[in-house]
Amino acid sequence: MRLTLRQLEACLLGGPETPEARDRVVAAVRTDSRAVGRDDVFFCLSGERFDGHEFAAQAVAQGALAVVAGRPLPEITQAPVLVVRDTVAALGRLGRFLRDRTRAKVVCVTGTAGKTTVKEMLAHVAGQRFSVAKNYKNWNNQIGLPQSIFAASGEEDVWVLEAGISKPHDMDELGPIVAPDLAVIHNIGPAHLEGLGDLRGVARAKASLLKHLRPGGTALVSRDYPLLLEAALALAPEAVTFSAQDPAAPFFCSFEGPAGQDSGRYLLRTPQGEVQAVLPFCGAHFAENVAAVAAAAHHLGISGAETVQALASFQRPDQRFCCLTGAGWTLIDDSYNANPLSMTRAVEAARALAGDRPLVLVLGAMGELGPDAAAAHEDMGRFLKTMTPARVLFQGSYAEDVARGYGRNGSPAPVTAVDGTEAMLAAWRRLELSGGVILVKGSRSARMELHVAALARELGCSPQGGSGA
């Protein structure tokens, strides 16, 4: 969005009008000094392992128009230094300042699993009729969200933004930035429990987005999670619900089964009627996504029929259940991240896609589960057994817990611990299977994308049509 240095100073410092030279236009907002170019504004952020103030001079040398800092930087004289109490909070204030200047209808999506996919789906659907801006990839936190807002022109019809949280206070920092006209609370599951405590804490934290709705705004909430629905209705009694389980919901979608290697059959029901469609993704968790998207699209004036027509050309974000084929195998890259909810959904979808073919699960540890992490992995092992995989190759420190939950029923053990890509490939080759489905999924810390790359080379994989891989 267009922003002058004068406006930036007024937003962050609240001071008097500045000289005419301050009408220079800000080209971009940066938090990485390496990316700073001419007329960018550099925000000095500090963390446990870095201090952005140490790179302020470098940013100015590269052409920064101004620096936003948490302390005076007297050594910098070639550009103004705007000193604020908290640079992250200042970045948020700038995001809200810009949000208040847009004419767009602002939609905010949050949830434990699938929020980036829902955001991308909705942006794709809305983009068939409107001009749309959205977060860059998953820039959904206190740093990425304001930068995504700045990247918009402000003249769009619709903004589709996502908010990601890991601590109780996060939504109370993100909510005021985005101040949505339409809030979509997609689901909840046991994720980020180190910060959010338990499932009820997750529900409260996600639902708290509704405290920040614009006057007259609309809340859209899944009715498939009782704790979430309870927390949401306490804040927004008039919330509209969607579901992938309850046909009585105003917006309902069900997965009717696979329709080829990388497609599924879905039934969507909205207040305007019922639509059946074959869409380029497969699994019950995508029905939940479609229900949420249809509910939001309806409130943007887009019918259910238009929604499924648009979704027929949707391409999924990278590393989110993207399918590749080679040597008789379908390799599913769902390596972006994992928590118990998203892991369960991905394995169920992979099982449905595999049908009678062998299913091999290459999984990584799920992070940020707090003191219950071992128990959560043991529970996952019990669930995996019900999916009857040919083998589970598990990367990470909870392999024994997964194996304990799965149980040993013969030799070799159904869960094989692997340490690194070469060990995974060696275990994979020992299976001597001629074809089937392989799912690769784990938390970011497990770096499961390395396993995807290795298996893709091994199988000579290529993306399937419409997979977005």
Secondary structure, DSSP 4 states (H G I P E B T S, - for coil): ---BHHHHHHHHH------GGGGPBP--EES-GGG--TT-EEE--B-SS-BGGGGHHHHHHTT-SEEEESS--TT--SS-EEE-S-HHHHHHHHHHHHHTT--SEEEEEE-SSSHHHHHHHHHHHHTTTS-EEE-STT--STTHHHHHHHHS-S--SEEEEE---SSTTHHHHHHHHH--SEEEE----S-SHHHH-SHHHHHHHHHGGGGGPPTT-EEEEESS-HHHHHHHHHH-TT-EEEESS-TTSSEEEEEEEE-SSS-EEEEEEETTEEEEEEES--SHHHHHHHHHHHHHHHHTT--HHHHHHHHTT--PPTTSSEEEEETTEEEEE--S---HHHHHHHHHHHHHHHTTS-EEEEEEPPP--GGGHHHHHHHHHHHHHHT--SEEEEESTTHHHHHHHH---SSS-SEEEE-SHHHHHHHHHHH---SEEEEEE--GGG-THHHHHHHHHHHT-EEPTT---
